């Protein structure tokens, strides 16, 4: 067990029967009884654990038995892009319910985005309650760096006005429920890991859509780095980008030559113009030579950056998700470059594939983080003042 186990670790131990009381958790985790009691009480308050009955005594007072709460509780989930959002309710078993897609421009600023998001999630919550389900909280996958500890958005490119915006607390107050906010690529990795690849401890999940993101699972848990910027391959400089200006303020970033937005700009200049990623994928499926060449070249650029990641991190799998992962030429190019450039030891058992969970991976990550990890420390945000950015 890790030195600082997560709430998810505790839930897993109780669910598996490895520990059925606070005393057993103390023995298994090697933590102080006061620390374990605090963590258990948080999970009980969040509705994720129940504590009742009496277990066998070992010479003292009989311990109360812990159980993972099994009911019809769900979490609301929102997977946001810069110009769209997908929302659904997620059950404890990973079932995605009532999924809907919506258009919204996050680049217009946080205030209209909160109005839109609160309205959509509020309506979703009402539908779930009308169906007899308990709504335990909401998870939001945001397309930019997030300080998970505070729920603040940090310096997202292409979205002025969002820096240090306290999205978690503002949204929690509007919805009247606990809210968890994390980076979209990280939650995509979490969703893919928890529902389809739990046997893997080290995983890299790349989201290739209008932008490019990367989520990292290390030791079976999401790795975010010191301040939430881990996995941001989008702004690694590549030779092919030369001096192209990037939305981050730098030049020559991967995003400028390999993202969906970059490919759309290129087609508008030299090929058939497309209105969104769906049109681009249609051209590739129809065998359009220029669109296919662009997508294949983008895959090589992404693979070049990922080759450094694979050699350095040595994951068990590289999983491609997002809209452009549906383009086989892109996936094949990434795979080819990784086998070409990485150390043989790093690719000997490396799986290079696409997501099993598809477009629901971010929703699953957002919802399951709420249901399994819990966000009890936000339980009283609905009545607290909203901090300013």
N, C-alpha and C positions, 0 to 999 in steps of 0.2 A: 504493500500500500504506500502511496506517495506520502510525503511528509505533511502536506496540506490537502487532504482529500476534499473533493467537491461535494456539494449536496447530491449530485448525481451518483457519486461513489457510495454514499450512505444509502440512497434509495436502492441501488443495485445490490448492496449487501443484504438489506432487509428483504428485498424481493426474492433473492436466491436462497434465503434461509441461513446465510452465513452469520447473521446476527439478528436476534429477535427481541433484544432489549437494549436499553441504554448501557447497562453494565457490560453486555457482550460487545457493544460497539467500542467501549473504552478499552477492553482487552484486545480486540482485533486491531484497532487503529493506533493504540499506544498514546492516546491523547488524554489530557486531564478531563476528569468527569464533568467539570464545569463547562469546558469547551464543547464536549459532546452534547451535554444537556441543552446548551444554547442553540446548537445546530439542529438538534431534534425538534426543539420547540418552534424554531423558524419553519421547519417542514410541516409540523402539525398545524401551525397557524395558517400556512399557505394551502392547507387542505390536501397535501401530498402524502402525509402519513397519518395513521390513526394509532392511538395508544389506549388499550383497554384490556380487561381481564387480568389474570395473574399467571405467571410462569412458575416453573419449579424453583424452589428456594435452594440456595447453596450455603445455608447457614445463617441467613439474615432475612430481612423482609422480602417477600416474594416480589419479583420484578413485574412491572406492567409490560404486556406484550406489544411490540411494534408491528404494524402491518402497512404495506403500501395500499393507499386508498384505491379501491377498484369501483368506479362508478361511471356515470355518463358525463363526467366533466370534460370540457374541451377548452382549448386555447384559441383565441383569434390570432391569425397570422397575416402579415402583409409583406410581400416581396416587391420592393420598389425598384424601378429603374428611373433614369432621369426624365423619361417622358411617359411612363406607364406604371401601373401597379396591378398586382395579382393578389387577391385576398381570398381567404377561406377559413374554415374552422378545422382544427386538427385534434384528433382524438389521441388518447394515451398509447394506442396500439399503432399509431402512424396513419390512421385513416384520414384522408382529406375530404372534407364535406363542404358543399355549397360554394365551390370555387367560382370566382368571377374575375373578369379582366376589365380594367378601366384606364382611361387616358387622363394624364395630368402632367403638366410641365413643372417639375421640381425646381427648375432654374428660375422660376418666377419669384422664389423666395419662400422662407419658412412659414410665414403667417397664412397665406392662402393654402399652402400644403397641409398645415395642421387642420384647417377648416375642412378641407376635402377628406383627409384621412380620418378624422374623428367622425365625420358624417357617415362615411362608408363603413367603418368598423362598428360604429354605434348601431347602424341598421343590421349589420351581420349579427351582432350580439343579440338584438331583439329577436331575430329569426331563430337563433339557437335556443333562447329561453322559451320561445313559443313552442319549440319542439320538445321541451322538457329537459333540456340539457343545462348543466351548470357551467357558466363561463368563469374560468379561474384567472384569466389575465390575457394580455396581448403581447405578441412578439413582432418586431419590425426589423426587416432586413433592409438596410439603407445603403445606397450606392456611393459610399465614401467612407473614409476612416471614422471610427467611433471610439470614444473613450468609454468602454463598457462599464467601468466603475461608477461614472457619473451620468452616463447616458447622453453625453454631449457629442454633437457632430464636430469633427475637426478638419478644417481646411479641405473640403471636397473640391476637386477641380471641376470646372464647368458650372458650378453652382454658387455664385456670389451671394453673400448674405447669410450663409449657413454656418460660418465658422463659429464654434463654441455655442451654438444654439442648443439649449437643454431639451431636446426632443422628448426624451423619456419622461421627464417630470411634467412638461406641458401637456403631453398627450395623456399621461396618467390622470391628471386633474380633469381633463375634458371627458375622459371615458369613465372616471370613477372606479378604476381597477388598476392592479399592478401592470406595468409595462416593461418589457425588455427590448433594448435596441442594440444591434450589432451590425457589422459590415455584411453586405449581401453575399459576397463570395465566401466569407467565413461561414455564414449560416448555410450556404449551399453545401459546403464541405461537411458541416455537422449533419444536415439532413441525409446526405448520401451515406455518410458513415454509420449513423444510428440505425438506418432502415435497411441498408443493402450491403454494407461492408464492415460489419462489426468485428470480423475476424482480423482486420487490418489495424495495425497500431500506428503506421506512418503513411500518410496519404496527402497528395497534392491535388486539389480540384481547381480547374481553371474555368472561369466564366468568360466566354467569348460572345459578346453581343454588340450593342452600340459602343460599349467600352470594353476593357479587358480587366478582369480581376482574378485574384488567386487566393484560395483558402487553404490553410495548412492544418492537418491533424497530426499531432506529435504525441507519442505515448498514449494514443487513444483519446486525446482531448484536444480541443481547438487551441492553436497557438497564435497569439495575437501580437507578440513582441512587447516592447517597453511601453508603447503608447498607441497601440492599435494599427500600426502601419505594416506589420509583417505580411509578406505575400504580395506586396504591391509591385508586380512585375510590369505594370502598364507604363511606368515612367522610367524604365531602364533604357539607356541609350543604345541604339542599334545603328550600324554603319549605313544601312540602306535609307534611314530617315534623314541623313545628312543634317541640314540646318532648318528642317521644317519646324515651325513654332508649335508648341504644345499648349494645351489649356492649363497646364500646371505652371506655365511661365518659363519653362526650359525649352530646349530645342533637341530634336532628334530622338524623341521618345518612341518606344514600341507602338504606343497608341496611335501615333500619326500615320503609321503605314499598315497596321494589322487589325485595327478595330472595325466594327461594322460601319461606323460613321466615316472612317477614312476611306473604306472601299466604296461607299456611296458617293463620296466627293470625287473619287477617281473616275467612277463610271459616268458621273455627270459631265466630266470634261472630255473623256475619250471613248466612252462607250454608251450603250443604251442607259438612259437615266432610270433610276429605280426609286420607288417611294417606300422606303423601309426595307428591313431585313428580309421579310417574306418575299418581296419581289426579287431581291438578290438571290435568294435560295431557289426561286423558280427558274431564274436564268441558268443557274448552275445545273439544276436538274434537267433542263432542256438542252444542255450541252453547249450553251453560248461560250465560244472560245475565250473571249476577253474576260468575262466574269469568272470563268473557271480558272484561268491563269492568275487573276487577282487573288482569288481565294486560296489557291495552292501556294502562291508566294507568301501570303499572309501566314499560312501554316508554317512555312519555313522560318519566317521571322520569329514566330512564337516558339517554335522548337529550338531555335538558337538560344533564346533567353532561358528556356526551360532546361536546356542541357547543363547550364551552370547550376541551376537549382537541383537537378537530379544528382550531379556529381557531389554537390555540397551536402545535401540533405539525405540522400540515399533512401527515397521513399519506396514503399512496396507497390504503389500504383500512382500513375498520373491519369486523372479522369477529366475529360473535357465536357463542359456543359455550356448552357447558354444557347441562344438561337443559332449561332454559326456552327455549333458542334454538329448540327444536322447535315452539314456539307462534308461529304466523304472525302473530297480532295484535300480539304483543310486538315482533317484528322489524319489522313495518310501521310501528308507532308510533315506534320508534327512527329508522327511515329518514325518516319524515315530519318529525320534530322537527329532525334534522340539516339537511335541506334548507331548513327554515323559518328556522332560527336562525344557521346558519353563513354566513360570507362566500361569495359566489358563486365567488370564485377558489379557496377551500378545497374546495368540493364539485364543481367543474367536471369533474374526472376521478376523483372519489372513488368507490371501489367500496364498497358497504354490503351485506354478505352474511353467510352462515353458514359454518361451518367445512366444508371438504372432508373432513378427517380424522375428524370427528365425535367420538365418545367415546374414540377412540384417540389424540387429539392430545397429551394430557399424557404418555401412555406413550411416544409417539414422541419427544417432546422430551427426556424423562428418559433413554431408552435411547440416542438418537443423540448426546446430549451426552457420554455415557461413551465411545461408540465413535469419535466423530469428534474430540472435544476432548481426551479422555483425562483420567485422574485419577492420573497416575503418582506424584505427591507423596504419595499415600496408600498406596503399595504396601506399606509396612512397618507399617501401623497395627495389623495383627492381633496383633503381638507387643508393642505398646507399652501403657503404662498408660492407662486410660480417664480423661480429664480430667473433673473434676466441674463441674457448672453453676456 
